[in-house]
Amino acid sequence: MMKLLEFYKELFEDAASRFEPVWQADLAYSHGFRWTKDNYPIQEQFRITDMGDEPPVIMFSIVLPDMYSETNVFDEVYRYPSHNDMSIVLMSQQIWVNASLCTSKLEQSVLGFIHQARSEIMNIFDCVILKTDVVHTKETERHIR
């Protein structure tokens, strides 16, 4: 009998091979399955994580350049209204913005989830403001008055 983890892996691999064949499997990942995709200048990652007795969790992540640490991206990720669980993690001097969902709540295809998550994360980036620009703008406004 096929485990749910294997089922979602096959769904992803079948769809990715037809529509996004640039995903690379990370065979060293030990908590389920992980694939990466270089989408210059950012890296994307998709994971299907084994949750033991619970249904697997799928997660799409984008790795941001370090310059985003000087922005309000942390506030924007948690403020963004989403059906997915949005999170942000600092790890190895990289910023990971994640959208995750338990497969029991999945209402679309696996690639549909990835495309929606990617779109939501990109919407967040559109709202991100460099903190130094905000400070500079306020100082400039003060001098103009």
C-alpha positions in Angstrom: 0.0 0.0 0.0 1.4 3.4 -1.0 2.0 5.9 1.8 0.5 9.4 1.4 4.1 10.8 1.4 4.9 8.6 -1.7 1.6 9.6 -3.3 2.3 13.3 -3.1 5.9 12.7 -4.3 4.6 11.0 -7.4 2.1 13.8 -8.0 4.8 16.4 -7.8 7.3 14.5 -9.9 4.8 13.8 -12.6 3.6 17.4 -12.8 7.1 18.9 -12.5 8.5 16.7 -15.2 5.9 18.0 -17.6 5.6 21.7 -16.6 8.7 22.7 -14.5 11.4 20.1 -15.3 14.1 22.3 -13.7 13.4 21.1 -10.2 16.3 19.0 -8.8 15.7 16.3 -6.2 17.8 16.5 -3.0 18.4 12.9 -2.2 20.2 13.7 1.1 17.0 15.1 2.7 15.8 12.7 5.4 12.4 14.1 6.6 10.5 13.3 3.4 11.3 14.7 0.0 12.9 18.0 -1.1 13.6 19.6 -4.5 15.4 22.9 -5.3 15.1 25.2 -8.3 17.5 28.1 -9.1 15.4 31.0 -10.3 18.1 33.6 -10.6 18.7 35.6 -8.4 16.6 33.6 -5.9 16.5 29.9 -5.0 13.2 28.1 -4.6 12.6 24.9 -2.6 9.7 22.5 -2.3 9.4 19.9 0.5 7.0 17.2 1.4 7.6 16.4 5.0 6.7 13.2 6.8 4.7 14.0 9.9 4.5 10.5 11.3 0.8 9.6 12.1 -0.4 13.0 10.7 -0.9 13.8 6.9 2.3 15.1 5.2 2.9 18.8 5.1 4.0 20.5 1.8 6.1 23.6 1.9 7.3 26.0 -0.7 10.2 28.3 0.2 12.1 31.2 -1.4 15.6 32.0 -0.2 16.2 35.8 -0.1 19.5 37.6 -0.4 20.9 39.0 2.8 20.0 42.5 1.9 16.4 41.7 2.8 17.4 41.6 6.5 17.4 45.4 6.3 13.8 45.5 5.3 10.4 45.1 6.9 10.0 41.7 5.2 9.5 40.0 8.6 6.5 42.1 9.4 5.0 41.7 6.0 5.2 37.9 6.0 3.2 37.6 9.2 0.8 40.4 8.1 0.0 38.8 4.8 -3.5 37.2 4.6 -3.1 33.6 3.2 -4.7 30.2 3.3 -1.2 28.8 3.8 0.9 29.0 7.0 3.4 31.7 6.3 6.7 31.9 8.1 10.2 33.4 7.8 13.4 31.7 9.1 16.9 33.0 9.4 19.4 30.2 8.8 23.0 30.2 7.7 22.9 33.9 6.8 19.9 33.4 4.5 16.3 34.4 4.9 13.8 31.7 4.0 10.2 32.8 3.4 7.9 29.7 3.6 4.4 28.9 2.7 3.2 25.5 4.1 0.0 23.6 4.2 -1.1 20.2 5.6 -2.0 18.0 2.6 -5.4 17.3 4.3 -6.2 21.0 3.6 -4.9 20.9 0.0 -7.7 22.1 -2.4 -5.7 22.2 -5.6 -2.9 20.3 -7.4 0.6 20.3 -5.9 1.9 22.6 -8.6 -1.2 24.8 -8.0 -0.1 25.1 -4.4 3.5 26.0 -5.5 2.2 28.6 -8.0 -0.2 30.2 -5.4 2.5 30.2 -2.7 5.1 31.7 -5.1 2.6 34.4 -6.1 1.8 35.2 -2.4 5.4 35.4 -1.5 6.1 37.7 -4.5 3.2 39.9 -3.4 4.9 40.2 0.0 8.1 41.3 -1.7 6.2 44.0 -3.5 5.3 45.5 -0.1 8.8 45.2 1.4 10.4 48.5 2.1 14.1 49.1 2.9 14.3 50.4 6.4 17.1 52.9 5.6 14.9 54.4 2.9 12.1 55.0 5.3 14.4 56.7 7.7 16.0 58.8 4.9 12.5 59.7 3.5 11.4 61.0 6.9 14.6 63.0 7.3 14.1 64.5 3.8 10.5 65.4 4.6 11.6 67.2 7.7 14.1 69.3 5.9 11.6 70.2 3.1 9.1 71.6 5.6 
